[in-house]
Amino acid sequence: MKKGQSWNSLKTFSSFGRSGVKQNNDDLVNDRLLIDCGEDQDCVLGGIVALGKFDALHIGHRELAMHASKAGPPFLLSFVGMAEVLGWTYKPPIVALCDRKRVLSSWAPYCRNMVPLEYQVEFSKVRSLSPRQFVERLSKDLRIKGVVAGENYRFGYKASGDAAELVKLCEEFGLSAFIVRSVMDTAKRSHNGVAAAINSSDKGQVSSTRVRHALAMGDMEYVSKLLGRKHRLVLMVNQNCLHERKKIVLPNSCMLNMPPAEGLYENCDLVTGGYLGPCRVIINSDTIVIEMKDENSLSPNSIQEVRQLDIEFG
């Protein structure tokens, strides 16, 4: 296959460029790239790293992991702390932090029965790196085999690098680069302007912004199509939780991730470790009310015994 030739939705570039600067072990220990890996930084050694923000873990993100698995053990390299550094308005996560491993485990059938592992990079540590410096750190500090990125991926200081430059730099440092075409939104929702472009980079592709818009509309069928699964809202149970015979009432402060719009949702399921049963959910400005459809689903002590409740929206 010639360099740059498309193969289905995947363009593959393999190269074996010149070696980079000799690694300084003291600098590596003092400025580790991965914040949730040890001093040796060998968590992704020899693997294929998918690059992105991965806040929604939607079907476009799953596509990156799937292509990474074709070439080796798949990893997600997520950049965190961007909002704080860039001064963005806080937004609750789409996927609760404690729920990410469950979602990634569900991707195994798409990834050759391998569960993608996720590691985090503090954005402040890479913000000032040029595109070339960033790829050099991936190669020399993390000793990966290659990268996967979407065709619209931007990286380096002030997002100055694009997918084409990523391929060029990977060639220089002896890495494989896999550039994946965007997964398009085929649901084609038109209400509230969602079918139209929702930001300057939107071309109809599945995106975290599109998921947020769908959640804000309360269109859970649409959300499920974008995510490739049901949206799960995670609630932390505390002393402010009120439990009646078949009803649970919690303050909105218990939510660990983004809820759908205020309103009534009939086709939901309550989960806490195991399946508790079907329910209807009412979300308003102050509270979230869970009404079990089977009054025998909740034992008198079932809620007091758990710290977390999960709601899946049908």
C-alpha positions as CSV (number, residue, x, y, z in Angstrom):
1,M,0.0,0.0,0.0
2,K,1.4,3.4,-1.0
3,K,1.9,6.0,1.6
4,G,-1.3,8.0,2.2
5,Q,-3.5,5.4,0.4
6,S,-6.8,4.9,2.1
7,W,-7.9,1.5,3.4
8,N,-11.5,1.6,4.3
9,S,-11.8,4.3,6.9
10,L,-8.2,4.0,8.0
11,K,-5.1,5.6,6.5
12,T,-1.9,3.9,7.6
13,F,1.6,5.4,7.6
14,S,4.5,3.4,8.8
15,S,8.0,4.7,9.1
16,F,11.4,4.2,10.6
17,G,13.0,7.6,11.0
18,R,16.1,8.8,12.7
19,S,16.6,8.5,16.4
20,G,15.8,11.5,18.7
21,V,17.6,13.2,21.5
22,K,19.0,10.9,24.2
23,Q,16.6,10.5,27.1
24,N,17.5,12.3,30.4
25,N,16.2,10.1,33.2
26,D,16.3,12.9,35.8
27,D,14.1,15.1,33.6
28,L,11.7,12.1,33.1
29,V,11.3,11.6,36.8
30,N,10.8,15.3,37.5
31,D,8.4,15.9,34.6
32,R,6.6,12.7,34.0
33,L,4.2,12.9,31.0
34,L,1.6,10.4,32.4
35,I,0.2,11.5,35.7
36,D,-1.3,8.1,36.6
37,C,1.8,6.0,35.8
38,G,4.9,5.2,37.7
39,E,8.3,6.8,37.5
40,D,9.4,4.4,34.7
41,Q,6.5,5.6,32.6
42,D,6.2,2.2,31.0
43,C,2.4,1.9,31.1
44,V,2.0,2.2,27.3
45,L,5.4,0.8,26.4
46,G,5.2,-0.8,22.9
47,G,1.5,0.0,22.5
48,I,-0.6,2.0,20.1
49,V,-1.9,5.3,21.7
50,A,-5.1,6.9,20.6
51,L,-4.9,10.7,21.1
52,G,-7.8,12.9,22.1
53,K,-9.9,14.5,24.9
54,F,-12.3,11.5,25.2
55,D,-14.7,13.1,27.5
56,A,-17.8,11.4,26.1
57,L,-16.3,8.0,25.1
58,H,-18.7,8.1,22.1
59,I,-18.7,5.9,19.0
60,G,-16.1,8.1,17.3
61,H,-13.8,7.6,20.3
62,R,-14.5,3.9,20.2
63,E,-13.5,3.8,16.5
64,L,-10.1,5.2,17.4
65,A,-9.6,2.5,20.0
66,M,-10.8,-0.2,17.5
67,H,-8.2,0.9,15.0
68,A,-5.5,1.0,17.7
69,S,-6.2,-2.6,18.6
70,K,-5.5,-3.7,15.0
71,A,-1.8,-2.8,15.5
72,G,-1.2,-3.7,19.1
73,P,-2.5,-3.2,22.7
74,P,-4.8,-0.2,22.6
75,F,-4.4,2.8,24.9
76,L,-6.2,6.1,25.3
77,L,-4.1,9.1,26.1
78,S,-6.5,11.6,27.6
79,F,-5.6,15.3,28.2
80,V,-7.0,16.6,31.5
81,G,-7.1,20.1,33.0
82,M,-7.7,21.9,29.7
83,A,-10.6,24.0,31.1
84,E,-8.6,25.3,34.0
85,V,-5.6,26.2,31.9
86,L,-7.5,27.8,29.1
87,G,-10.1,29.5,31.2
88,W,-13.1,27.6,29.9
89,T,-16.4,27.5,31.7
90,Y,-16.7,24.4,33.8
91,K,-18.9,21.6,32.4
92,P,-19.7,18.4,34.2
93,P,-18.2,15.3,32.6
94,I,-20.4,13.3,30.3
95,V,-19.0,10.0,31.8
96,A,-18.4,9.9,35.5
97,L,-14.8,9.3,36.3
98,C,-15.7,6.2,38.3
99,D,-17.6,4.8,35.4
100,R,-15.0,5.1,32.6
101,K,-13.5,1.6,33.2
102,R,-16.9,0.0,32.8
103,V,-17.4,1.8,29.5
104,L,-14.0,0.9,28.2
105,S,-14.6,-2.7,29.2
106,S,-17.7,-2.7,27.0
107,W,-15.5,-1.9,24.0
108,A,-13.5,-5.1,24.2
109,P,-15.7,-6.9,21.5
110,Y,-14.7,-4.1,19.1
111,C,-11.0,-4.2,20.0
112,R,-10.1,-7.8,19.4
113,N,-11.2,-8.8,22.9
114,M,-8.8,-6.3,24.5
115,V,-10.0,-3.7,26.9
116,P,-8.4,-0.3,26.1
117,L,-6.6,1.2,29.0
118,E,-6.7,4.9,29.7
119,Y,-3.9,7.1,31.0
120,Q,-4.0,10.8,31.6
121,V,-1.7,13.7,30.6
122,E,-1.9,16.9,32.5
123,F,-2.5,19.5,29.8
124,S,-0.3,22.1,31.5
125,K,2.7,19.8,31.0
126,V,2.3,19.7,27.2
127,R,0.6,23.0,26.5
128,S,3.8,24.9,25.5
129,L,5.3,22.0,23.5
130,S,5.7,22.5,19.8
131,P,4.2,19.7,17.6
132,R,7.6,18.2,17.1
133,Q,8.5,18.3,20.8
134,F,5.2,16.6,21.7
135,V,5.8,13.7,19.3
136,E,9.4,13.5,20.5
137,R,8.1,13.0,24.1
138,L,5.7,10.4,23.0
139,S,8.5,8.5,21.3
140,K,11.3,8.9,23.8
141,D,9.6,9.2,27.1
142,L,6.7,6.7,26.6
143,R,8.4,4.4,24.0
144,I,5.2,3.7,22.2
145,K,4.9,2.0,18.8
146,G,2.5,4.3,17.2
147,V,-0.4,6.7,17.5
148,V,-4.0,6.9,16.3
149,A,-5.9,10.2,15.8
150,G,-8.9,11.5,14.0
151,E,-8.6,13.4,10.8
152,N,-9.5,16.7,12.5
153,Y,-7.0,16.2,15.4
154,R,-5.0,19.3,16.4
155,F,-2.0,19.3,18.7
156,G,1.0,21.3,19.9
157,Y,1.2,24.9,21.1
158,K,-2.0,26.8,20.2
159,A,-3.1,23.7,18.3
160,S,-0.6,24.5,15.5
161,G,-0.2,20.9,14.3
162,D,-2.7,18.9,12.3
163,A,-3.1,15.3,11.2
164,A,-0.7,15.7,8.3
165,E,2.0,17.1,10.5
166,L,1.4,14.3,13.0
167,V,2.1,11.7,10.2
168,K,5.3,13.6,9.2
169,L,6.7,13.8,12.7
170,C,5.9,10.2,13.5
171,E,7.9,9.2,10.4
172,E,10.8,11.2,11.7
173,F,10.7,9.5,15.1
174,G,10.1,6.0,13.8
175,L,6.4,5.7,14.9
176,S,3.4,4.4,13.0
177,A,0.6,6.9,12.5
178,F,-3.0,5.9,11.9
179,I,-5.3,8.7,10.8
180,V,-9.0,7.7,11.1
181,R,-11.9,9.4,9.3
182,S,-14.6,11.0,11.4
183,V,-17.6,8.9,12.3
184,M,-20.6,10.8,11.0
185,D,-23.8,11.4,12.8
186,T,-26.4,9.4,10.9
187,A,-29.3,10.1,13.3
188,K,-29.8,13.4,11.5
189,R,-31.8,15.1,14.3
190,S,-33.1,18.4,13.1
191,H,-35.0,19.8,16.1
192,N,-33.4,22.7,18.0
193,G,-30.8,23.1,15.3
194,V,-28.7,20.1,16.2
195,A,-28.6,18.9,12.6
196,A,-26.9,22.2,11.7
197,A,-23.3,23.0,12.6
198,I,-23.0,23.5,16.4
199,N,-19.4,25.0,16.3
200,S,-16.8,26.1,13.8
201,S,-15.3,22.6,13.5
202,D,-18.6,20.7,13.2
203,K,-19.1,19.0,9.8
204,G,-21.8,16.6,11.0
205,Q,-19.4,14.2,12.8
206,V,-20.2,12.5,16.1
207,S,-18.6,14.7,18.8
208,S,-18.8,15.3,22.6
209,T,-20.4,18.7,21.8
210,R,-23.1,16.9,19.9
211,V,-23.7,14.5,22.8
212,R,-24.0,17.5,25.2
213,H,-26.6,19.1,22.9
214,A,-28.6,15.9,22.8
215,L,-28.5,15.6,26.6
216,A,-29.6,19.2,26.9
217,M,-32.6,18.4,24.7
218,G,-33.4,15.3,26.7
219,D,-33.4,13.1,23.6
220,M,-32.1,9.9,25.1
221,E,-32.6,7.8,22.0
222,Y,-30.4,10.2,20.1
223,V,-27.8,10.2,23.0
224,S,-27.7,6.4,22.9
225,K,-27.0,6.4,19.2
226,L,-24.1,8.8,19.6
227,L,-22.6,7.0,22.6
228,G,-23.3,3.4,21.3
229,R,-24.8,2.6,24.7
230,K,-27.3,4.0,27.2
231,H,-26.3,7.1,29.1
232,R,-25.6,6.3,32.7
233,L,-26.0,9.0,35.4
234,V,-24.0,8.3,38.5
235,L,-25.3,9.5,41.9
236,M,-23.4,9.6,45.1
237,V,-25.7,8.7,48.0
238,N,-25.3,10.8,51.2
239,Q,-27.3,11.8,54.3
240,N,-29.5,14.0,52.1
241,C,-31.0,11.0,50.3
242,L,-34.7,10.4,51.1
243,H,-35.9,6.9,50.7
244,E,-39.6,6.0,50.8
245,R,-41.2,2.6,50.0
246,K,-40.7,2.9,46.2
247,K,-39.2,6.3,45.8
248,I,-35.7,7.8,46.2
249,V,-35.1,11.6,46.3
250,L,-31.6,13.0,46.0
251,P,-30.4,16.6,45.6
252,N,-28.8,17.4,42.3
253,S,-25.5,18.0,44.1
254,C,-25.2,14.1,44.2
255,M,-24.8,13.9,40.4
256,L,-21.2,13.0,39.3
257,N,-21.8,13.6,35.6
258,M,-24.0,15.4,33.2
259,P,-27.8,14.7,33.5
260,P,-30.3,15.0,30.7
261,A,-32.6,18.0,30.6
262,E,-35.2,18.6,33.3
263,G,-38.3,16.5,32.8
264,L,-39.8,13.0,33.2
265,Y,-38.1,9.9,31.8
266,E,-40.2,6.8,31.8
267,N,-37.9,4.0,30.5
268,C,-35.0,3.9,32.9
269,D,-33.2,1.3,35.0
270,L,-31.7,1.6,38.4
271,V,-28.4,-0.1,39.1
272,T,-26.2,-0.4,42.1
273,G,-23.6,-3.1,41.8
274,G,-26.4,-5.3,40.5
275,Y,-29.6,-4.6,38.7
276,L,-32.4,-3.2,40.9
277,G,-35.2,-2.8,38.4
278,P,-37.1,-0.5,36.0
279,C,-37.9,3.0,37.2
280,R,-39.1,6.4,36.1
281,V,-37.0,9.5,36.8
282,I,-38.0,13.1,37.3
283,I,-35.2,15.7,37.1
284,N,-35.9,19.3,38.2
285,S,-33.8,22.2,39.2
286,D,-33.2,21.0,42.7
287,T,-33.7,17.2,43.0
288,I,-33.8,14.0,41.1
289,V,-36.6,11.7,41.9
290,I,-36.4,7.9,41.2
291,E,-39.7,6.1,41.3
292,M,-39.4,2.3,41.1
293,K,-42.0,0.6,38.9
294,D,-41.9,-2.5,41.2
295,E,-42.5,-1.6,44.8
296,N,-40.6,-4.7,45.9
297,S,-37.4,-3.6,44.1
298,L,-36.1,-1.7,47.1
299,S,-35.6,-3.4,50.5
300,P,-35.8,-1.1,53.6
301,N,-32.1,-1.0,54.0
302,S,-31.0,-1.3,50.3
303,I,-30.2,2.4,49.8
304,Q,-28.5,2.9,53.2
305,E,-26.1,0.1,52.4
306,V,-24.8,1.6,49.1
307,R,-22.8,4.7,48.4
308,Q,-23.6,5.0,44.7
309,L,-26.7,4.7,42.5
310,D,-26.6,4.5,38.7
311,I,-29.5,5.3,36.4
312,E,-29.5,4.1,32.8
313,F,-31.8,6.1,30.5
314,G,-33.6,4.0,27.8
